[in-house]
């Protein structure tokens, strides 16, 4: 115990003179003079010097200088909060601190577009790290940022995004992926928009895998359940044919999305996900067309075609219906971490037999770097995507 007390005494004897020496009138005068040399040019250096001066005890006669330096530090740090948010999000990846600082900025500047975009991404990135605390706010900020972008506003600087279209692609991706689990149908418009902007995300296979999964867990599951309820176990009627036509056009979009995922999955690291997408695609294609004839040609030519929009409900039967009620059921699968959907959900065929089939599943946000901007002195987020 005596040794510990002795060590403490030695430490104090070393540190106190050092502190007092740094805070002597001469030292404080030198700090203030150096501050004056930098405060109009190198404001970051001036801020550092001002904080050193303010760390010393204030003595009589220094009240005016102390008030001036405190005001300088307050204004400097307030003006630089926006840059700090960007640093916390993309470099330090300290998402809770980013929200703390960013929310303070938004109190003063509720339409600060750069901070809104950065916090939207921070909430998404936190969610991929299994922290959903900021997910709801991230969606709110992303929607607000999109509204501002769409009326012509722009941030002071785009980094780490390349421009308006790139930012919009990411914002739609954030909203879609953070909401798809609870509302796949509502998330679909955002997920589809991701693929419509000129962004790296347009060439990422999981962009389309998750679209296919959202169709399956949303519109397909809803229409299939309605078919079972209204027409299950009954003779075919014009109404049942019309319901089937609406189901078929959703299945066609599921086939389209999964075919795009397969066609784009050329990287060796994507082969496991590609195998799942291919299995899903094959099952649904055979379910729709009774065989896999022509499937390879579909995959080969799919990227030359535009991504189809959300289907418009069919209200009148075409002259000749393309297929009768399916008699085969695709093999059940599951939604993978890559965002693709298996052939889950009740089908018209199983519904007609009175079997509701396995429950539809919903895709979840992933931690894949395919969705994250560059995080070290960011300039091009797209370079950090898995292609």
N, C-alpha and C positions, 0 to 999 in steps of 0.2 A: 504493500500500500504506500509506504514511504517513497519507493522508487517511482510509482505512478505519479504521485504528487510532485516529485522532483522533476519528472519529465514534463509535466504540465507547466511548471514554473519556468523551465528552460524555454519551452515553446512560446510562452507569453513574453518572456524577456527578449526573444528574437523578433516576434511579430509586432509588438507594440511600438518599438522604436521605428520599424519600417513604416508602419502606418502613419505615425506622427511626422516622420520625415517627408512622406508623400503629401501630407496635409499642412506643412508649414506655410506661413504667409508667402514665402518666396516660391514654393512649389505651386501653390494655388495661383499665384500671379502668372507664373510661367504657363500653366495649363490654360488660363483664360486668354493670354496673349496668343497662344498657339491656336486656340479655338477661333479667335478673331481672324486669324490668317486663313482659316479653312471654311468658315461658315457660309461664304458666298460661292465657293467652288466645290470642294469635297465635303458635301453635307454629311455623308456617312461618317467621315473622320471627325468632323465638328461635333456630331452627336455623341460619338464615343468620348471625346474630350470633355464635353459638357457633363456627361454622366459621371466621369471620374471626379470632376470638380464638385458636383453635387453629392458625391459619396462622402465627402469630408464634412466634418461638423461646421455648421454655419456660425460665424462670430459676428459681433456687433460691427455695423458699418458695411456688411456684405449683402444686406437685404435686397437692394436693387439688382445687383448682379445675379443673386440667387433666383429672384423672380424671373429675370430675363432668360436665364439658362433653363429653368423649369418650363417656361413657355416654349422655348425652342425645341426641347426634347419632346414635349407633348405634340406640337405641330408636326415635327419630323416623323415621329412614329405613327401618327394618325395618317399622314400622307403616304406612308410606306406600307400600311397594312395590306393593301391590295397585292403588292409584290410578295409580301410575306405569305399570304394565302396560297399563291401559286407555288411558292417554294415548299410550303408545308404539304401541299397535295402531291406534286409531281416528283419532288426530290426527297423530302424527308418521309413522305407517306404517313404523316401524323394526322390522320383524318379527324379525330376528335378536336385537336387543337386548331385545325383548319376551320372547322365549323365554329369554334369559339371566336376566332378572329374574324372570320367571314361574316358571321351574323352581326358583329359589331359594326362592320362596314355597311351592311345593308340597312341598319337602323338609320344611318345618316344618308345613305345613297341606295334606296330600295330598288333602283333600276340599274345598278352597276352590273353591266352585262358580263364583264370578265369574271367577277366574283360569282355570279349566278352559274356560269358555265363550269367554273372550277369546283364549286360546291356540289353541283349535280354529279360530276365525275367522282368526287370524293365519296359521296354516298353510295354510288354504284361499286366503287372499288372496295369500300368497307363491307358491303354486302357479299361480295365474292370472297371476302376473308371471314365470312360467317358472322358479321356484325351488322344486323339489320336496323340498328338504332336510328340511322340517318336516312333510311330508304325512302320513307314518306316525304321527308323534306327534299330529298334529291329529285324525286319526281316533280314536286311543286316547283323547284328552282329550274328544272329542265324545261318545263312547260312555259314558265315565265320568260326564260331566255329565248325560246323558240318564237314566242309572240313578238319580242323585241326585234329579233333578227328578221322576221317576216315583214315588219313595217319599215325596214331599212336601216335600223340601228346597227352599229358595229362597235366592238370593243377597241380600246386604245391599241392593243396588240393581240394577235390571234394565237401566238404560241401557247401550247404546243400543237395547235391545229393549223391547217394550211390555209384556211379561209372559211367563208360562209358555208359552202356546201359540206365541207369536211366536218365543221362543227355541228351542222344540222343532222348529219348522219349519226354522229355520236350521241347527240341529245335524244334522237328517236330511239336509238339502240338502248340507251339508259332507261328510258320510259318503258319500252317494250319488255326488256328483260326483267325489270324490277316489278312489273305488274302481271307478267304472263302466267305465273303460277296461280294467282287468285282469280284472274280474269283473262283466259286465253283469247276469247273472242274480242274483248275490248283492246287487248294488246296488239292484235294482228295489224291494224292500220299503221301503227308505229313501226312494227317489224318490217312490213312491206316497204315503207318509206326508206328504211335504212339502205335497201338495195337500189333505190332510185337516185341516190346522190353519187357524185363522182368521188368516191372515197375508197380507201383500202378495204373497208368493210364489205364493199360490193363484191369483192373477190374472195371473201372468206367463206369456206364451205359451211361453217356452223351458222352463218347468217340465214341460210336456206334450210338447214336442218331444223332450226327452231321454228321457222315459219311452218314447215310441214307438221311439226308437233303441235303447234298452236291451232292449226286447222283441225287436227284430229281431236284434240282435247276440248276445243270450243265448238265451232259450227257443226262438225261431223257428229260429235257426241250428242248435241242437242237435237239435230234433225233425225238421227237414228233412233233416239229415245221416243221422239214424237211418232215416227213411223211404227215402232213396235206398239205404242199405245193405241194408235188409230187404226192400224191395218194388220197387226199381228194375228195370224191364224185365220184370216179372212180371204175371200176370193179377190182376185185382182180387179181393180176398178180404174176408171180414168183418174180419180183422185189419188189412188195409191201410185199410179204411174207418174203423176205429176210430182208427188213427194219424192219418188225415186229419182226423177230427173234432177231435183234440187240436191239430193244426196250425191248423185254422180258428179255434178260439177264441182262439189267440194273435194271429192276423191280425186278428180283430175288435177286439182291444184295441189293436193298432197303429193301426187305422183310427180308433178312438175317440180315442186320444191326439193323433194328428195333426189330427183335426177340431177338437179343443179349441184346439190351437195356432193353427190358422187363424182360428177364431172370435174368439180373444182378440187377435190381431195387428191392432189397429186404428190404432196410432200410425204416422205417416208414416215414422218411422225404422225400423220393423219390416217394411217392405214387401219388402225383399230376402229376408229369412228367411221371410216369409209365402209368397213365391213358391215357395221350396224345399219348405216344408211342404205346400203345395197340390199340388205335383207328386208328392211322395211319397204323399200321401193318395189322389190320383186313380189312381195306378198300382196301389196295393194294393187299392183299392175295386174297380177293374175286374178285377183278378186274382181277387178273391173272388167277385164277383157278375156277371162277364162283361160289364158295361157300367157307365156312370156314372149311369144313371137313378136318381134319388132322392138323389144325393150332396148337392146343394144343401140339400135338406130335412134331411139328417143334420147338416150344418154349422149350419143355422139353429136346430136344437133341441138340440144337444149339451150346451150349458151348463146346460140345465134338468135334465139327468140326473146322477145321482151317478157319480163316477169308479169304474169297475168294479175289484174287487179282483184280486189275482193269480188266474189260473184254477186251478181244482181239476182234476186229471187225470180225464178221462172213461174209465171202465172198461167201460161197456156202451153199445152202439150205441142211439141213439134210435130211435123207431118208424120215422121216415122221415129219411134223411140229407139235409141241406139242399143239398149239392152233391156232384157226382161229382168225380173227380180233375181238378183244373184243367188246362185245355189252353192257357192263355195265361200268359205270364210277365211280371211287372212290369218296367219299364225300370230298369236299374241306376242308382243314384244314389250319393251319399256323405253322410257325416255332416257337417253344416255346423258352423261355429264357434258358431252359436246353439244347438247341441245337438240338432238334429233329425236323423232318420235317413232316408237314401234307401232305395230298395227293393233293398238288397244282400242277398246270402246265397242259398244253394241253395234252390230251390223244389221242391215236390212234382212239378210238371210237368217241370222240367228234370231232376230226379232220375230220373223214370221213363224219360227218354230217355237216361240214362247220362251226362248232362252235369252236373258238380257245380255249375256256375254260378260267378259271381264270389264272392270271399270276403266274408264279413260284416265290417262295420266297427264300431268302437266309438266312442262319443262321448267327448269330452274336456272337462275343466273349462274354462270360459271366463272371460275377464276382464271380462265384461259387468257394468256397475254394477247390473244387475238382481239380483245376488247379494250385494251388499256393503252392510253397515250404513253409516249416515251417519258421516263421518269428521272432522267439525269440531264440537267441543263436542257430541258426539252425544246426541240425545234420541229421534229417531224414525228408525230405519234404513230404514223403508219409503219414506220420501220420496225416498231416493236410488235407488230402483229404477227401471229402465226399465219403463214400463207398456205 
